Amino acid sequence: MIEIVARSDTMGRLLRHMRATAQSDKPTLLLGASGSGRSFLGREIHQMSPRKDKPLVEISCMEPLLWERLIASAERARGGTLLVTDLDRLDEHGQRELRCLLAKCSAWDRPPRLISTALPELEVLAKRRLFMRSLYDQVAVLRHRIPSLRERFDDLPELCRLLLAEHSH
């Protein structure tokens, strides 16, 4: 089992905000560098939420988003959570498809809660209109920045201990 290490003030604040976010149904965007644990933290928000006993369905934007796959994933996630990873990799067609999906889901009696992950540059892309601003505003109602390890110096000894314990077998 992986545990969240939060000895640093930065991670402690993030975890407190995540616990509050987990109680909400608002779309949430997790922004952080590659390897910062965005998807892991998205799954943790689901596990802390009242929806934890409902499905968690993950969609990666590293692959083209096809309408059939999107709608099937959203259907499976009804009442649970739809985790859309690597949103910054979504092309223009995929952005339109995701917008259509979110509009369709909003009419459902038990829509999935949306959690998305992206690199921090997504905000810049939206400001420069290289990513649909309306989609960005829709997915980023709640927004969290995941700190890099450079910002979590106090967490490093504990992280090293856990990695050594896990891989010493």
N, C-alpha and C positions, 0 to 999 in steps of 0.2 A: 504494500500500500504506500502510495506517495503522500507525504504530508507537506503542508505549506509551512515554510520557514519564514517567520516574521519577527525576528529579533530587532530589526531596524525600525525606527520611527516611521519611515516611508512605507514599509510593508504593513506595519501595524495600522496606519491610517487607511491604506487601501483595503485591508481585510474588514475593518469596521464599515467602510462604505459598501463593500460587497455584501455584507450581511444585510444592510438596509436595502440595497438594490434587490436582493433575492426575494424580499417580501413584496416587491412591486411587480406589476405586469407590463410595465413600460419597456419599449425596445431599448436595448442596451448595447453600446459599442465599447469594446475593449481595444485600446490602442497601445501598441508596444513593439519593440524591436523583435526581429526574428530570434527565437529561442527564449523569449521572456516568459513564456507560459500562458499566452493569451487563451489558447483553446482549453488548456487544463483549467484555467480560472473560470472560463465560461461554463465548463462542466461542473465546477464547484458551486457556482451561483445556482445552477439548476438543482444540485444536491441540497443546498441550503433553503430552497424555496418550498412553498406549499405544493408545488407541482412535482416534487421529487419522486413520487410514486407513479407518475405519468411518463410517457415516452420522451426520450431525448434523442432527436434525430439530427445528425450532423451532415452538412453539405459543404463541400470544398469548392471554392471559386477558382481553384487551380485548373479545373476542368471546365469546359463550356457548360453553361447552365441551359439545359433543355427544358422546355415547358413541362413535358410529361414527367421528367424526373423531379422538377421543382414541386409540382402539384402533388405527386405521389408522396414525396417527403413531408410536405406540409400536412397532408391527410394523416400520415402515420403519426405526426407530432401533435395532432389535435389534443388540446387540454394539457399538453406538456410543453416542451421547449424545442424550438428550431434553432440550431446553432449553425450560423453561416460563417465559415472561416475564410480568411484571406480575401476579404471584400475589396481590398485595393487592387486585386488582380482581375476584377470583373470588367469585361469589355462593355462597350456601349449597348450591344444587343442584350447581354446578360443583365445589365442595369435596368433596361426596360422590362425584361421578363420578371425580375424581382419586384419591381414597382407594381406590375399587374398582379403578381401573386399576393403581395401585401394588401392590395385593394380587395381582392377576392376573399382573403382570410378575414378581413375586418367584418365581413357580413356573416361569418360563421357563428354558431352559438357557442362553440368552444374553440376559439382560435389558439394556435400555439403562441407562446411567448417568444419573441425574437431576441436572440443574443448574437451579435456579430463581432468578428475580430478583424483587425487590419493593422498595417504599419502606420505610424504616426503621420506619414506623408499624406494620408487620405484627406485630412483637413485642408492641406495645401491644394490638393487636386480639386477638391470641391470649390475652394475659393477661386481657383483659376478656371473653373468650369470644364475641367477635364474629367470630372466625375459629377454626375447629376446632383446638383445642389438639393433638389427636392427629395431625392432618395437619401442623401446624407442626413438631411434634417429629420427624415422619417425614422432612420435606424439609430440615430444618435440622440434620442430623447434623454437618456442617461448615458454618461460618458465617463470612462475611467482610463487613466494613463497608467500602464504597467511599467514600473521602474526597471531599468537595466541593472545588471549586477554591479556596475560602476557606482550606482546610487544606493547600493545595499551592502556596503562594506561590512556592517555589523552582522549580516547574515552569513557571510562567507565561512567562518569556522564551523557553524552548524551544518551548512550545506556540504562542506567537505567531509564532516563526520558521517553524515547520512550516506553520501556516495561511497565512502570507504567501507562502511558496514554492508551496504547493498552489494558491492562488487568484490568483497574479500573472500567470498566462498570459492 
